[in-house]
């Protein structure tokens, strides 16, 4: 019971961190797609922030096309805020541009949602973001303690080991109980070994031997 009480907060924190990581993975996948398409097609692409979604579209779409490729739909309780650190206009429009040479505009993205919040900086020449801040609501102290997740897995392993040991003890006790019951039903005197019965002749055989001897003696006395 003590292990369960200690492990529940850590396990809940692991699930909260996993949901927070999934929110970043969805956004990172959309950004990687924009970078990949701009290099492959040799034309600039951009991420445009809409009210309830983030749209990936070409900067110069073909005639008669909107240029929209795909989008990231946002729920009502989450938001992605874009901060353009090198923008010349103020306020700058919520657009993140990717150029055909693999360079992108340096930005900072802030996320707020039910799974927590994070802040990631994207540099111009680095396709991978750098976490500046990350916090899940259930594990507010996990940022101060980097070994909290590791301890949570250790507690889970300890709980599984105790459960397996308890099941083994119960199974062993049941086997011993069944063995005692079988021994009680079979009687107090154990059966003799098979080899013992083979060495001892049956009673009827001994009687037949004695009768033959008596007959042979009686016949010998009669002849005399």
N, C-alpha and C positions, 0 to 999 in steps of 0.2 A: 504493500500500500504506500509506503514511504517513497519507493522508487517511482510509482505511478504519479504521485503528487509532484515529484521533482521533474519528471520527464514531460508532463503535459505542457507546461509553459514553453519549454525548449522546442517540442515538436510543433506546437502552434506557431512559434516564431519561424521555424523552417518553412512551413507552408506559406506564411505571409511573405517571406523573402522570395520564395519561388514565384508567387503571383507577381511580385514587384519586378522580378527579372523578366518574366514573360511580357510585361508591358514595354520594357525597353527593347526586347528582342523583336517585337512587332514593328516598332519605329525604326530600329536599325536595319531591318530587312528592307523596308521601303526606301531608306536612304541609300543602301547598297544597290538597289535596283536602279535608282536614279543615276548613280555614278556609273554603273555598268552600261546602261543604255546610252549615256552621253559619250562614252569612249567608243562603244561599238558602232553607233550610228554617226559619230562625229558631228553632233549637234548638241547645243546646250539643253539641259532639262532643269526643272525646278520643282520644288515642293511648295504648294500654295496652301496656306492655312484658311480653311473655311469654318463655318460656325460649328458644324458637327462632324467634320472630317478633315483629313489632310490629303490633298490631291496631288498626284504626280502627273505632270504634263510637260509637253515640249514648249520651249520658249517661242519658237517660230513654227507653229503647226502648218501642215499643208493646207491648201485652199479648200474650204468647205469642211474642214475637220476642226474639232475642238482641241485636239492635242492631248486629251486626257488618256492616260494609260491605265492607271489603277489608283486606288485610294485606300486610306486607313480610316475606318469608321470609329468614331469616339462615342462612348456611352455618356449618359447624362451626368455621371459623377466623376468624370475624369477630364483633364485638360492638358494640352501640350502648349507651352508658352515658348515662343521663339525670341531670342535676343541676338540681333545682328551687331556684333562687336566692331565691325569695320565698315558699317554703312555710312554713306555720305549724307543721306537725307535723314531728317528727324521731324516727325516720327517716320521710321522706315516701314514700308509695307511688309506684311508677314509672308515673305518669299525667301526660299533658300535655293540658290542657283548652283548648278554643277556644270563645268565646262568640259569640252572634248579632250583636253590634255590631262584630265584626271584631277584637276584642282577644283576645289569647292570653296565657297565663301566661309570664313570662320564664323561659327555661331555657338551659342549656348542654348540648350534646350532644357526647360524645367517641366517636370511632370508632377501632377497632383491627381490623386485618385483614391478609391476605397482601399487599394492595396498598399498605399503609402505615397512617398514622394522621392524623386531623385533629380539630380542636376548633372548634366553631362556636357562637356566641352568638346566640340569638333573643330580640329585645326584644318588649315587649308590643304596641307600635304599629307595628312594622316587620315586614312579612311576609317579608322577605328576611334570611337569616342573615349574620352577619359572621364571617369566618374569623379565628380567633385563633392557630391553629397548623396547619401542614400539612407532612407529611414523607413522602416515598416512600422505600422501603428502598434502591433502586438509586441514587438521587441524593440522598445525604445532604448534599452540598455545594451543591445547587441552591438551598437556602434562603439561603445566604450570598451566592450569586451570582445576581442576578435576570436576567442576560443569558445564562444557560446554555442555555435553550431556543432563544433566537435564534441562538446560535452553532451549535447542532445543525442547524437548518434551513440555515444558510449552508454548513456542511460537506456536507450532502446535495446542495445545488445545485452545489457545486464538483465533487463526484464525478460527477454527471450530466453536467456540462459536459465534463469530461475524457473520460468514456466516449464522448460524442457526437463529440468531436474525434478520438479514436482510430479510431472507426468510419469517419469521413470520410477520414482518411489511408489506411486500409486499402482503402477502396473506390476512391480515386484511384489508388493503386499498382496495383490489379488492372486498372483500365481502361487504364493506360499499358502494362502488360505485355501485355494482349490486343491493343492497337494495334500493338505492336512485332512480335508474332507474325504478325498479318495482313499487315503490311508485308513481313516476311521471306518469307512464302509467295507473295506476288504478284510477286516478282522484283526485281532491282535497278533496272531501267529502268522508270520510271513510264510509264503510257500517255499517248499524245499527246492534246492537246485535240481535241474534236470539230470545232471550227472549222478546225483545221489540216488534217484529213482532207478536209473539204469543199472547200478551196481547191486541193488537189493532186489532179489527175485520176488515175485508176487507170492501171496500166501497159498494160493491154490497150487502153485508149482511145488512148493515145499511139501504140501500134503501128498501130492502125487509121487514124489520121490520116496517118502516114508512108506507109502503103500507098496511100492515096488520092492523095497528092501524087505518088508514083512513077507511078501509073497515068495521072494527068493529064499528066505530062511525057512519058511514053512515047507516049500517044495524040497529043500535039502534034507530036512529032518524026515520027511516021508520016505524018500528014497533010501535013507539009511535004515 
